[in-house]
Amino acid sequence: MNTITRESFAAYKALHPEDGRLQALTLEELFEHTGGRSVDYSTIKYQPKPLLQLGSSEWDCGLGIGYVVFDCVCLFLGAVSLRSSLTAKAAEEIAEAAKPVANQLTKYVEVLAAAESSKTEVATAVFGVISTIYSGSCLGAVISAFLGSLTWYNAVLYGATALGTIMAAVATDGAAEIGIIIVELATAGFLVGDSIKCEQACS
């Protein structure tokens, strides 16, 4: 179970200085409206029902990037159950949020799609995707798109918690997080499939 901290809450507010409602929100008020500091990513669902899986011929590069980024966020947060409810619309929103660093992400997609990549190489590429989004100042927009289906208070709770998890990981060499991702890969077969289709669409 992931939990929000005062530090991650403050960092999340700092990503959205123009949002007056968020700036006025206190952590105590947030807890009053969400029932506490813990989050459970398995409760997030995307509406309407997800579209059928698209073949690579029906993907463009941007949509492919959106799917891969979503997959990587799920793995990073230990929220792989979310992938089954992802819609093309949500993937498009995430792709738009990650657009400033899309060209930098393609090198990681190549590793994710390659049959010869080891689990460690795949997990390191997932870490690279998230780190690039973070260093490219896209993280706030990506998280907002990722949590687009939640009510406002829950989106703040989940967003700040996700931000805290990611900030803590990218502040290190990533070794601990990469180890966790390697374990998560056992239930994330979708990542390779999405990466292959993304690479085909982007080539």
PyMOL commands that set and color helices and strands:
alter all, ss='L'
color gray80, all
select helices_A, chain A and resi 6-15+20-24+27-34+41-43+56-58+61-77+80-85+88-113+119-135+139-146+152-170+175-187+189-202
alter helices_A, ss='H'
color red, helices_A
select strands_A, chain A and resi 2-3+38-39
alter strands_A, ss='S'
color yellow, strands_A
deselect
rebuild
show_as cartoon
